[in-house]
Amino acid sequence: MLSRPGATLSDRYRSPRQRRNLFPVRSRSIRTFACCALFLGAGCAGSYRQLDGTVELYRQGDLEAAADWIQSPEFDDEREGDRHGVLWLLETGKIMHDVGRFGESETAFEQADARIRTQEQGASMSLSEEVAGILTTQQSRTYRARHWQKILLESYRALNQLALGNLDEALVMARRSYARQADAVFDKGKEIEKREEGTKEKKVNEEELMDQDSVQELLAPVQSRITPAYANYANPFTSYLAALLQWADGDQTRAIVDMQKTQGMVPDNEFVAALVTELEGGHPLATPEGRVYVIFENGLAPERIETGIAIVTPNGYSSIRLPMLQYIDTPVVALELSDAAGDLNLRTAHLADVDAMVSVDFSDELPGIVVRTVLSIVTKEVATKQMRDSNRDLGFLVGTLWKAMTEGADLRTWRTVGSRFEVAHFDRPAGGMVRLNLLDKHGGRHLSAEIELPETTLCFLLCRSVNLASLRTHTIQAGDPLPSVRIEAAPTETPAEEPPADPTDNPESSDEPAAEAATAEKQDS
């Protein structure tokens, strides 16, 4: 009588049904493990994908609808959640900023900043998160803001504080953005050291993985966007904004340093060059006629899409799924500014390339993503083989399904940030009105709008466009009233003194004494 190896004498006399249940606990454990893994994998992206509706409205240019959507109480749990909460708060703060609700924007950004700093003070990643990321998908890990996002967060907060009238707080945020740049360089070194230790322990050669032709082909478009000006997480917008704020505060020494640093990164920007000359000449930021500084945030930063290489092994289907950057074409070339008198006619000039900042950060992040993805695949392959050896077809089926359901890449990123920043400045037109036009690459004008500038010696004009059909503007009054306004307002502010009133001109005050005199005269007679 034939028997399987290792069978006992009693096994030979079991019924077929009994023999199929020789490993009830093991099969049940496998099924439980697989169900848990599939549940975790399916739920990882659910909360994040709920942002798609808001982002779609935003990309269409309907910023008010996007603001109403994301502020819905329905999503309070997502903002307060641990896994995707930071990203929800970043998106909320940015959309509120763009629609001019600066107080609400600052509230969301402040909460995001507090979450980020709490994460930084703790461990880089808990063991449970690492295991969950390997067994399910990378989106099961708690979202942690990337370096470029932390730097821009501080810059947006500086603009919020400026709009709220808090120059001192705006300066604090500007200095913190510089600190974030230094942190990024330091953390980059730590991340490399940590990866090297992890790959040695797990016997994975990171250099060999990254040198593969398929990986290099995927990385080539990203590296083509990186320029030396953005090495070490440098950000011209951060330096430019810090210079203006310090100039407004009267600290011209630091303002010169930051503006010269900006000029070094964008030497062709004529507006930055002019400001360097003015600073070196000791000129103030504001002028008696009124000075307007334009900050134009244009387009949309890269989003993440899934790509990769599919392979088939003896244990079933496997796939190396990686996130890659997809750059979004910006149809608006510049913002044109003019006035009715024809004295003003200029267009914004390029200042900062957010696409390049994102590319630098992603290029540094990708090796870690590749290593974690390979470790996840190896772990799942080994587990699938063990399940197949123990449970044959059932193990093979469960393992293949598990791998297919948990192979997705982590596509989370901040999606409402602009592709680039542009700037300009000009003296306030006498009429106080300025016309704005979006220019396309053929020179065509789109979405003309007239803006009434506040009567102040210093004004910031914030402009946001995501396409040729959308333009939002906000003016920030940061200076004193214009001298002409003060002169005209003087009579109403200090009214002239009136001469004392003549009692005889008041009927009520004169009738009563006259009546009393008549009565007294009658009594005397």
TORLUMKOL-77434 format. One record per residue (C-alpha): z, x, y; residue in one letter; chain. Coordinates in steps of 0.02 Angstrom, whole numbers. Example, Ala and Ser with C-alpha at 12.3 -4.5 7.8 and 13.67 -1.06 7.14 Angstrom:
2
c3:c1:c2:type:mol
390:615:-225:A:A $
357:684:-53:S:A $
This chain:
525
c3:c1:c2:type:mol
0:0:0:M:A $
-54:72:167:L:A $
71:82:308:S:A $
74:153:482:R:A $
156:324:503:P:A $
343:318:524:G:A $
360:141:455:A:A $
517:104:358:T:A $
519:15:191:L:A $
574:-147:272:S:A $
427:-137:395:D:A $
304:-152:252:R:A $
365:-325:208:Y:A $
360:-398:383:R:A $
237:-534:425:S:A $
92:-497:544:P:A $
182:-595:680:R:A $
340:-494:652:Q:A $
242:-331:657:R:A $
165:-381:824:R:A $
341:-398:895:N:A $
403:-228:837:L:A $
414:-173:1021:F:A $
467:-331:1116:P:A $
577:-239:1240:V:A $
448:-105:1277:R:A $
308:-231:1305:S:A $
420:-338:1413:R:A $
472:-185:1514:S:A $
291:-138:1541:I:A $
246:-313:1596:R:A $
395:-319:1714:T:A $
354:-148:1787:F:A $
172:-194:1811:A:A $
214:-361:1892:C:A $
335:-277:2014:C:A $
206:-144:2058:A:A $
71:-274:2085:L:A $
187:-381:2190:F:A $
234:-234:2300:L:A $
53:-181:2317:G:A $
-5:-355:2363:A:A $
132:-379:2493:G:A $
117:-210:2577:C:A $
-25:-256:2695:A:A $
15:-441:2719:G:A $
119:-426:2877:S:A $
5:-297:2955:Y:A $
-153:-397:2923:R:A $
-79:-541:3023:Q:A $
-116:-435:3176:L:A $
-302:-454:3143:D:A $
-310:-621:3235:G:A $
-233:-546:3392:T:A $
-342:-391:3385:V:A $
-500:-495:3364:E:A $
-460:-598:3519:L:A $
-421:-438:3614:Y:A $
-586:-357:3564:R:A $
-680:-511:3623:Q:A $
-601:-487:3793:G:A $
-488:-639:3786:D:A $
-330:-543:3827:L:A $
-228:-696:3880:E:A $
-259:-781:3712:A:A $
-213:-619:3623:A:A $
-51:-612:3723:A:A $
-6:-792:3680:D:A $
-45:-760:3496:W:A $
58:-603:3475:I:A $
206:-671:3575:Q:A $
219:-823:3462:S:A $
395:-846:3390:P:A $
307:-861:3222:E:A $
293:-670:3220:F:A $
471:-628:3272:D:A $
512:-576:3094:D:A $
364:-455:3092:E:A $
422:-372:3254:R:A $
597:-356:3185:E:A $
541:-297:3013:G:A $
563:-118:2954:D:A $
396:-85:2870:R:A $
273:-132:3008:H:A $
393:-171:3153:G:A $
351:-19:3259:V:A $
166:-59:3253:L:A $
195:-242:3300:W:A $
298:-187:3450:L:A $
168:-61:3506:L:A $
30:-191:3500:E:A $
140:-319:3588:T:A $
187:-198:3727:G:A $
8:-143:3756:K:A $
-64:-319:3766:I:A $
74:-375:3885:M:A $
38:-220:3991:H:A $
-148:-261:4001:D:A $
-119:-441:4058:V:A $
3:-384:4193:G:A $
163:-445:4114:R:A $
245:-278:4142:F:A $
424:-333:4113:G:A $
384:-405:3942:E:A $
280:-252:3903:S:A $
423:-137:3945:E:A $
542:-237:3835:T:A $
428:-218:3684:A:A $
393:-34:3719:F:A $
578:2:3740:E:A $
614:-76:3571:Q:A $
472:23:3491:A:A $
536:184:3568:D:A $
712:150:3503:A:A $
645:119:3326:R:A $
540:278:3333:I:A $
688:385:3388:R:A $
798:310:3253:T:A $
666:357:3124:Q:A $
657:534:3195:E:A $
844:557:3182:Q:A $
844:507:2998:G:A $
754:581:2849:A:A $
566:599:2864:S:A $
540:482:2717:M:A $
663:411:2591:S:A $
643:444:2405:L:A $
620:259:2369:S:A $
477:250:2495:E:A $
393:403:2420:E:A $
405:329:2246:V:A $
344:159:2306:A:A $
197:243:2393:G:A $
148:334:2233:I:A $
168:184:2119:L:A $
89:56:2235:T:A $
-4:95:2398:T:A $
29:204:2549:Q:A $
57:47:2653:Q:A $
220:17:2562:S:A $
292:159:2665:R:A $
377:121:2831:T:A $
252:141:2972:Y:A $
291:291:3081:R:A $
204:314:3247:A:A $
85:461:3256:R:A $
103:596:3389:H:A $
-39:534:3500:W:A $
40:362:3500:Q:A $
211:426:3553:K:A $
132:522:3698:I:A $
33:373:3761:L:A $
184:259:3739:L:A $
278:360:3870:E:A $
129:355:3989:S:A $
113:166:3975:Y:A $
299:149:4006:R:A $
281:258:4162:A:A $
149:137:4229:L:A $
261:-11:4185:N:A $
406:62:4281:Q:A $
294:101:4429:L:A $
233:-80:4430:A:A $
413:-140:4423:L:A $
456:-33:4575:G:A $
557:99:4483:N:A $
482:267:4533:L:A $
631:365:4466:D:A $
614:286:4294:E:A $
426:313:4299:A:A $
458:499:4327:L:A $
578:502:4178:V:A $
442:429:4066:M:A $
315:555:4130:A:A $
430:700:4086:R:A $
463:624:3915:R:A $
277:620:3880:S:A $
275:809:3903:Y:A $
422:824:3784:A:A $
323:722:3657:R:A $
180:847:3667:Q:A $
299:990:3629:A:A $
376:891:3486:D:A $
204:862:3413:A:A $
167:1048:3403:V:A $
337:1084:3324:F:A $
326:939:3200:D:A $
152:993:3148:K:A $
224:1159:3086:G:A $
364:1070:2994:K:A $
242:950:2910:E:A $
136:1095:2847:I:A $
290:1183:2775:E:A $
350:1024:2691:K:A $
180:992:2612:R:A $
170:1170:2547:E:A $
340:1153:2463:E:A $
293:985:2387:G:A $
125:1043:2320:T:A $
202:1197:2239:K:A $
334:1091:2155:E:A $
205:966:2091:K:A $
76:1100:2052:K:A $
-56:1028:2167:V:A $
-168:1147:2263:N:A $
-194:1072:2435:E:A $
-320:1203:2488:E:A $
-431:1169:2338:E:A $
-423:982:2368:L:A $
-471:998:2551:M:A $
-611:1122:2514:D:A $
-703:1000:2402:Q:A $
-873:953:2471:D:A $
-837:768:2465:S:A $
-679:788:2571:V:A $
-766:903:2695:Q:A $
-908:780:2716:E:A $
-785:642:2757:L:A $
-693:753:2881:L:A $
-847:820:2971:A:A $
-869:673:3093:P:A $
-686:687:3143:V:A $
-692:873:3174:Q:A $
-848:855:3280:S:A $
-745:753:3405:R:A $
-614:888:3428:I:A $
-630:1006:3577:T:A $
-519:1153:3629:P:A $
-456:1054:3780:A:A $
-360:939:3664:Y:A $
-283:1072:3554:A:A $
-95:1064:3532:N:A $
-97:878:3579:Y:A $
-139:909:3762:A:A $
-172:749:3859:N:A $
-258:756:4030:P:A $
-205:578:4070:F:A $
-22:622:4046:T:A $
-37:773:4161:S:A $
-134:676:4294:Y:A $
-9:533:4297:L:A $
139:651:4304:A:A $
59:742:4451:A:A $
33:581:4550:L:A $
211:521:4519:L:A $
288:686:4570:Q:A $
176:690:4723:W:A $
235:515:4769:A:A $
415:576:4749:D:A $
384:721:4869:G:A $
388:858:4736:D:A $
224:941:4780:Q:A $
267:1103:4689:T:A $
271:1019:4518:R:A $
129:904:4566:A:A $
15:1054:4601:I:A $
56:1130:4431:V:A $
17:969:4337:D:A $
-141:931:4436:M:A $
-205:1109:4409:Q:A $
-168:1088:4224:K:A $
-271:928:4227:T:A $
-413:1017:4315:Q:A $
-412:1151:4180:G:A $
-443:1018:4048:M:A $
-575:920:4147:V:A $
-655:1047:4265:P:A $
-803:933:4304:D:A $
-698:790:4373:N:A $
-731:790:4561:E:A $
-584:676:4600:F:A $
-459:791:4515:V:A $
-534:942:4604:A:A $
-517:853:4772:A:A $
-334:812:4737:L:A $
-297:993:4693:V:A $
-369:1043:4862:T:A $
-265:912:4953:E:A $
-107:966:4863:L:A $
-136:1148:4903:E:A $
-163:1097:5084:G:A $
5:1009:5090:G:A $
-66:834:5115:H:A $
37:681:5065:P:A $
-12:563:4925:L:A $
-13:412:5042:A:A $
-110:399:5206:T:A $
-84:294:5363:P:A $
-251:207:5330:E:A $
-202:173:5149:G:A $
-252:267:4992:R:A $
-303:183:4827:V:A $
-293:271:4657:Y:A $
-395:192:4518:V:A $
-348:211:4334:I:A $
-481:136:4221:F:A $
-446:117:4034:E:A $
-613:92:3948:N:A $
-666:37:3773:G:A $
-568:43:3611:L:A $
-493:189:3515:A:A $
-549:225:3336:P:A $
-492:110:3198:E:A $
-464:157:3016:R:A $
-579:103:2876:I:A $
-569:135:2690:E:A $
-686:254:2602:T:A $
-676:366:2450:G:A $
-741:420:2281:I:A $
-736:313:2125:A:A $
-711:395:1955:I:A $
-697:335:1775:V:A $
-575:416:1655:T:A $
-540:385:1469:P:A $
-395:278:1526:N:A $
-497:165:1639:G:A $
-556:149:1817:Y:A $
-479:255:1955:S:A $
-524:279:2137:S:A $
-477:403:2272:I:A $
-466:287:2421:R:A $
-444:373:2589:L:A $
-430:309:2767:P:A $
-562:373:2887:M:A $
-588:351:3073:L:A $
-722:232:3133:Q:A $
-770:264:3314:Y:A $
-811:111:3418:I:A $
-957:125:3538:D:A $
-907:98:3719:T:A $
-1044:1:3810:P:A $
-966:26:3983:V:A $
-1015:194:4058:V:A $
-911:184:4216:A:A $
-832:68:4344:L:A $
-924:54:4510:E:A $
-825:23:4670:L:A $
-900:-31:4837:S:A $
-863:-131:4993:D:A $
-960:-255:5101:A:A $
-981:-133:5246:A:A $
-1064:-4:5135:G:A $
-936:130:5177:D:A $
-873:137:4998:L:A $
-990:174:4854:N:A $
-926:273:4705:L:A $
-897:264:4519:R:A $
-753:320:4409:T:A $
-759:492:4327:A:A $
-706:538:4151:H:A $
-526:601:4135:L:A $
-460:589:3956:A:A $
-542:562:3787:D:A $
-424:462:3676:V:A $
-549:476:3533:D:A $
-523:664:3535:A:A $
-333:646:3537:M:A $
-339:529:3387:V:A $
-458:648:3296:S:A $
-342:797:3320:V:A $
-195:700:3251:D:A $
-293:628:3105:F:A $
-362:798:3057:S:A $
-183:861:3044:D:A $
-127:708:2946:E:A $
-270:701:2820:L:A $
-212:842:2702:P:A $
-49:751:2672:G:A $
-142:589:2639:I:A $
-257:674:2513:V:A $
-111:756:2421:V:A $
-12:593:2409:R:A $
-167:499:2350:T:A $
-201:626:2212:V:A $
-19:624:2157:L:A $
-26:434:2150:S:A $
-182:438:2043:I:A $
-111:569:1924:V:A $
50:469:1904:T:A $
-44:308:1868:K:A $
-160:394:1745:E:A $
-14:467:1647:V:A $
77:300:1647:A:A $
-81:207:1592:T:A $
-108:328:1449:K:A $
72:305:1391:Q:A $
54:116:1399:M:A $
-109:124:1303:R:A $
-33:235:1168:D:A $
114:119:1148:S:A $
30:-50:1168:N:A $
-154:-15:1143:R:A $
-264:-148:1223:D:A $
-121:-231:1315:L:A $
-64:-66:1390:G:A $
-242:-20:1436:F:A $
-269:-189:1520:L:A $
-105:-184:1617:V:A $
-134:-4:1673:G:A $
-312:-36:1730:T:A $
-260:-191:1826:L:A $
-114:-99:1904:W:A $
-226:42:1966:K:A $
-358:-76:2034:A:A $
-230:-180:2130:M:A $
-139:-32:2208:T:A $
-280:87:2255:E:A $
-296:39:2439:G:A $
-283:165:2581:A:A $
-163:149:2727:D:A $
-267:82:2872:L:A $
-126:48:2995:R:A $
-152:112:3172:T:A $
-131:59:3355:W:A $
-289:-40:3390:R:A $
-275:-101:3571:T:A $
-279:70:3653:V:A $
-433:119:3753:G:A $
-563:247:3702:S:A $
-548:345:3864:R:A $
-470:349:4037:F:A $
-570:367:4198:E:A $
-507:390:4376:V:A $
-560:381:4557:A:A $
-476:371:4727:H:A $
-532:314:4899:F:A $
-467:264:5070:D:A $
-431:80:5089:R:A $
-579:-11:5169:P:A $
-546:-88:5339:A:A $
-577:-262:5271:G:A $
-457:-236:5127:G:A $
-585:-296:4997:M:A $
-667:-195:4858:V:A $
-804:-249:4739:R:A $
-800:-193:4558:L:A $
-947:-186:4436:N:A $
-954:-128:4256:L:A $
-1102:-11:4229:L:A $
-1196:4:4066:D:A $
-1289:159:4005:K:A $
-1450:97:4088:H:A $
-1367:76:4258:G:A $
-1357:-113:4245:G:A $
-1213:-201:4333:R:A $
-1103:-324:4240:H:A $
-957:-438:4281:L:A $
-945:-415:4468:S:A $
-773:-449:4542:A:A $
-694:-437:4714:E:A $
-516:-374:4732:I:A $
-406:-395:4886:E:A $
-303:-238:4908:L:A $
-123:-248:4968:P:A $
-88:-187:5146:E:A $
4:-30:5097:T:A $
-13:157:5123:T:A $
-16:188:4934:L:A $
-92:76:4802:C:A $
-129:97:4618:F:A $
-271:-7:4547:L:A $
-258:-26:4358:L:A $
-418:-84:4272:C:A $
-447:-125:4088:R:A $
-611:-164:4001:S:A $
-646:-180:3815:V:A $
-829:-231:3834:N:A $
-961:-277:3964:L:A $
-892:-454:3975:A:A $
-710:-414:4010:S:A $
-618:-337:4156:L:A $
-434:-357:4200:R:A $
-362:-282:4360:T:A $
-188:-262:4432:H:A $
-135:-186:4598:T:A $
30:-95:4618:I:A $
99:-76:4794:Q:A $
188:92:4794:A:A $
190:138:4979:G:A $
248:73:5147:D:A $
163:-67:5243:P:A $
14:-10:5346:L:A $
57:35:5527:P:A $
-53:-107:5592:S:A $
43:-231:5486:V:A $
209:-169:5554:R:A $
148:-184:5735:I:A $
83:-360:5711:E:A $
242:-412:5624:A:A $
356:-339:5759:A:A $
369:-496:5873:P:A $
419:-606:5727:T:A $
541:-480:5659:E:A $
632:-456:5827:T:A $
617:-616:5932:P:A $
643:-600:6121:A:A $
810:-661:6191:E:A $
801:-829:6280:E:A $
890:-855:6448:P:A $
1048:-962:6447:P:A $
1011:-1145:6448:A:A $
1043:-1245:6609:D:A $
1170:-1381:6573:P:A $
1085:-1497:6695:T:A $
928:-1492:6589:D:A $
1023:-1570:6445:N:A $
1040:-1758:6463:P:A $
1180:-1766:6337:E:A $
1281:-1630:6425:S:A $
1256:-1702:6602:S:A $
1280:-1890:6575:D:A $
1458:-1878:6513:E:A $
1528:-1776:6661:P:A $
1438:-1892:6784:A:A $
1515:-2046:6705:A:A $
1688:-1968:6711:E:A $
1667:-1926:6897:A:A $
1615:-2105:6937:A:A $
1768:-2175:6848:T:A $
1886:-2058:6941:A:A $
1808:-2102:7108:E:A $
1831:-2290:7073:K:A $
2015:-2264:7028:Q:A $
2048:-2167:7190:D:A $
1979:-2308:7295:S:A $
